[in-house]
Amino acid sequence: KHTANMSAVSSPQHLNINDPAFIDTLDEPVYQTFLRDLHTIFDKIQIVLIPRPQNLPSLQNWDLWGPLLFCLALSLILSFTAKEDQAALVFSGVFGIVWVGASLVTVNAQLLQSGDAANGSTGKHPLTFFQSLCVLGYCMVPLVLASLSFLLLSLWLIRVPLILLSLIWSSFAAIMFLTGSVAQDRKFLVVFPIGLLYVLLGWLILGQKTLWSLDGYLVGLVWTN
């Protein structure tokens, strides 16, 4: 098997066996392939946490391992903190919201790109369907981190600012990377669905239960200092 980056669910972008970036994984140990994939996911997480337009090409080399990992993590956290008889429903619901929502946002962006092309105007950085899914999936990272922190934080005075920060961070990163795919006068038509998807996820995260509260310890620490 041959790949230029990810080893499984990834983009087959113009592979050239003479390219130094080309990697032959036919005889490669599984653990090396796994570690390389983890390294690639970690690199893309850094790109989302510190979003810069010049880093878009790294996300254009798409993979779906990272988005799947974050979707599973969020679904597991929310289902684990739900009532026992609702855990399966919450898991499937969150999983479905993420993938169906991201797919609808992506289809919307693709239709806008097609309309721009028909009118003779295109965005600076057109994206394919899977590239857009990749971007939306990786931009969930701040929301997943917020969900993890809420396992230990129950005080709304702390939760609300954190979820707002996460929403702004996720939305800003996704908007920065995706709006370049459409013409200037259609950017809002991409921005609104992205914000709607992340606000829905943020609302679900805000209402999750706490497993072990650190609020008292944190308040005491701040008070004594």
C-alpha positions as CSV (number, residue, x, y, z in Angstrom):
1,K,0.0,0.0,0.0
2,H,1.3,3.5,-0.9
3,T,0.5,6.8,0.7
4,A,1.9,10.3,0.8
5,N,0.6,11.0,4.3
6,M,-2.2,9.1,6.1
7,S,-2.3,5.4,5.8
8,A,-6.1,4.7,5.6
9,V,-8.9,7.3,5.3
10,S,-6.9,10.0,3.5
11,S,-6.6,12.0,0.3
12,P,-5.0,10.4,-2.7
13,Q,-3.5,13.7,-3.9
14,H,-1.2,13.3,-7.0
15,L,1.0,10.5,-5.6
16,N,4.5,10.4,-7.1
17,I,6.8,7.5,-6.2
18,N,9.8,9.7,-6.9
19,D,8.5,12.4,-4.4
20,P,10.5,12.5,-1.1
21,A,7.2,12.7,0.7
22,F,6.0,9.4,-0.8
23,I,5.9,6.6,1.7
24,D,5.6,2.9,0.8
25,T,3.8,1.2,3.7
26,L,3.5,-2.2,2.1
27,D,6.2,-3.7,4.3
28,E,6.0,-1.1,7.1
29,P,5.3,-2.3,10.6
30,V,1.8,-1.5,11.8
31,Y,3.0,0.5,14.8
32,Q,5.0,2.9,12.5
33,T,2.0,3.5,10.4
34,F,-0.1,4.1,13.5
35,L,2.5,6.5,15.0
36,R,2.7,8.5,11.7
37,D,-1.1,8.8,11.6
38,L,-1.1,10.1,15.2
39,H,1.6,12.6,14.4
40,T,-0.4,13.9,11.4
41,I,-3.5,14.2,13.6
42,F,-1.5,16.1,16.3
43,D,-0.1,18.5,13.6
44,K,-3.7,19.3,12.4
45,I,-4.9,19.8,16.0
46,Q,-2.1,22.4,16.3
47,I,-3.2,24.1,13.1
48,V,-6.8,24.4,14.4
49,L,-5.8,25.6,17.8
50,I,-3.6,28.3,16.2
51,P,-5.5,28.9,13.0
52,R,-3.7,30.7,10.2
53,P,-4.8,31.0,6.6
54,Q,-1.4,29.8,5.3
55,N,-1.9,26.5,7.1
56,L,-4.9,25.5,5.0
57,P,-2.9,23.3,2.6
58,S,-2.1,21.0,5.5
59,L,-5.9,20.5,6.1
60,Q,-6.5,20.1,2.4
61,N,-4.5,16.9,2.6
62,W,-7.6,15.5,4.2
63,D,-8.1,12.6,6.5
64,L,-11.2,11.4,8.5
65,W,-9.4,9.7,11.3
66,G,-9.1,12.9,13.3
67,P,-12.8,13.9,12.8
68,L,-13.9,10.4,13.7
69,L,-11.8,10.4,16.8
70,F,-13.2,13.7,18.0
71,C,-16.8,12.7,17.2
72,L,-16.4,9.5,19.1
73,A,-14.8,11.3,22.0
74,L,-17.6,13.8,22.3
75,S,-20.3,11.2,21.8
76,L,-18.8,9.0,24.5
77,I,-18.4,11.9,27.0
78,L,-22.0,13.1,26.6
79,S,-23.4,9.6,26.7
80,F,-21.3,8.7,29.8
81,T,-22.6,11.6,31.7
82,A,-26.3,11.0,30.6
83,K,-28.8,9.0,32.4
84,E,-28.2,5.3,32.2
85,D,-31.3,4.6,30.2
86,Q,-30.5,7.4,27.8
87,A,-26.8,6.8,27.2
88,A,-27.3,4.9,23.9
89,L,-29.7,7.5,22.6
90,V,-27.4,10.3,23.5
91,F,-24.4,8.6,21.9
92,S,-26.2,7.9,18.6
93,G,-27.8,11.4,18.6
94,V,-24.5,13.3,19.1
95,F,-22.8,11.1,16.6
96,G,-25.5,11.7,14.0
97,I,-25.7,15.4,14.7
98,V,-22.0,15.8,14.1
99,W,-21.8,13.8,10.8
100,V,-25.2,14.8,9.4
101,G,-24.6,18.4,10.4
102,A,-21.1,18.5,9.0
103,S,-22.3,16.8,5.7
104,L,-25.1,19.4,5.3
105,V,-22.7,22.3,5.9
106,T,-20.3,20.7,3.4
107,V,-23.0,20.2,0.8
108,N,-24.0,23.8,1.2
109,A,-20.5,25.0,0.6
110,Q,-20.1,22.7,-2.4
111,L,-23.3,24.1,-4.0
112,L,-22.1,27.6,-3.4
113,Q,-18.8,26.7,-5.0
114,S,-20.7,25.3,-8.0
115,G,-22.8,28.4,-8.3
116,D,-19.7,30.6,-8.1
117,A,-18.1,28.6,-10.9
118,A,-21.2,28.9,-13.1
119,N,-21.1,32.7,-12.6
120,G,-17.4,32.8,-13.4
121,S,-16.3,33.8,-9.9
122,T,-14.6,31.3,-7.6
123,G,-13.2,31.5,-4.1
124,K,-9.5,31.7,-3.4
125,H,-9.2,28.2,-2.1
126,P,-11.9,25.8,-3.4
127,L,-12.3,22.7,-1.3
128,T,-13.6,19.2,-2.1
129,F,-16.3,17.5,-0.1
130,F,-13.9,15.5,2.1
131,Q,-11.6,18.4,2.6
132,S,-14.5,20.4,4.0
133,L,-15.5,17.5,6.3
134,C,-11.9,17.3,7.5
135,V,-11.8,21.0,8.4
136,L,-15.2,20.9,10.2
137,G,-14.1,17.7,12.2
138,Y,-10.8,19.1,13.3
139,C,-12.3,22.5,14.2
140,M,-14.4,20.6,16.9
141,V,-11.3,20.3,19.0
142,P,-12.0,23.3,21.3
143,L,-15.5,22.0,21.9
144,V,-14.2,18.5,22.8
145,L,-11.7,20.1,25.2
146,A,-14.5,22.0,26.8
147,S,-16.6,18.9,27.2
148,L,-13.6,17.1,28.9
149,S,-13.2,20.0,31.3
150,F,-16.9,20.0,32.2
151,L,-16.4,16.5,33.6
152,L,-14.7,18.3,36.5
153,L,-16.4,21.7,36.4
154,S,-20.0,22.2,37.3
155,L,-20.1,25.9,38.2
156,W,-22.0,27.8,35.5
157,L,-19.9,30.9,36.2
158,I,-17.0,28.9,34.8
159,R,-18.8,26.8,32.3
160,V,-20.5,29.6,30.3
161,P,-17.3,31.6,29.6
162,L,-15.5,28.4,28.7
163,I,-18.2,27.2,26.2
164,L,-18.4,30.7,24.7
165,L,-14.7,30.7,24.2
166,S,-14.8,27.2,22.7
167,L,-17.6,28.2,20.3
168,I,-15.8,31.3,19.2
169,W,-12.5,29.4,18.7
170,S,-14.1,26.5,16.7
171,S,-16.3,28.8,14.6
172,F,-13.4,31.2,13.9
173,A,-11.1,28.4,12.8
174,A,-13.7,26.7,10.6
175,I,-14.9,30.1,9.0
176,M,-11.3,31.1,8.3
177,F,-10.6,27.8,6.5
178,L,-13.9,27.4,4.7
179,T,-15.0,30.8,3.6
180,G,-12.1,31.0,1.3
181,S,-13.7,28.4,-0.9
182,V,-16.6,30.7,-2.0
183,A,-16.9,34.2,-3.5
184,Q,-16.7,37.2,-1.2
185,D,-20.4,38.0,-1.6
186,R,-21.5,34.5,-0.5
187,K,-19.3,34.1,2.6
188,F,-22.3,34.6,5.0
189,L,-24.1,31.7,3.5
190,V,-21.2,29.5,4.6
191,V,-20.7,31.2,8.0
192,F,-24.3,30.8,9.2
193,P,-24.5,27.0,8.9
194,I,-21.1,26.6,10.6
195,G,-22.2,28.7,13.5
196,L,-25.5,26.9,13.8
197,L,-23.8,23.5,13.9
198,Y,-21.3,24.4,16.6
199,V,-23.9,26.3,18.7
200,L,-26.0,23.2,18.8
201,L,-23.1,21.1,19.9
202,G,-22.1,23.8,22.4
203,W,-25.6,23.7,23.9
204,L,-25.4,19.9,24.4
205,I,-22.0,20.2,26.0
206,L,-23.1,23.0,28.3
207,G,-25.8,20.8,29.8
208,Q,-23.7,17.7,30.4
209,K,-23.3,16.4,34.0
210,T,-20.1,16.6,36.1
211,L,-18.5,13.5,37.4
212,W,-16.3,15.0,40.1
213,S,-16.4,18.7,40.8
214,L,-13.3,20.8,41.2
215,D,-15.2,24.0,41.6
216,G,-14.8,24.3,45.3
217,Y,-11.1,23.6,45.1
218,L,-10.6,26.2,42.4
219,V,-12.6,28.9,44.2
220,G,-10.7,28.2,47.4
221,L,-7.4,28.5,45.6
222,V,-8.3,31.8,44.0
223,W,-9.7,33.1,47.3
224,T,-6.6,32.3,49.3
225,N,-4.4,33.9,46.6
